[in-house]
Amino acid sequence: MKESKRTMDCQELVELVTVYLEDAFAAQNKARFETHVGECGGCANYVDQMKQTVHTLGELSLEDLDPALRDRILTDFRRRC
């Protein structure tokens, strides 16, 4: 079976949601993703939540963050890198 014909499962969708939101899929893989979302209510809800999260976070500025929270986030990020 060709890769492009293979159905997408929920785990694969979760792993690829950022690729979808960045519109970086090849057409065949985008179609697989959208077919799964159309058939799976849980994944449709997840994609909607991710879109809303990206939208909301995109509206934040550095001034919107509490300085202590910003410092904790940056410290945690640096520890993981």
Buried (B, 14 or more C-beta within 10 A) or exposed (E): EEEEEEEBEEEBBEEBBEBBBEEEBEEEBBEBBBEBBEEBEEBBEBBEEBEEEEEEEEEEEEEEEEEEEEEEEEEEEEEEE
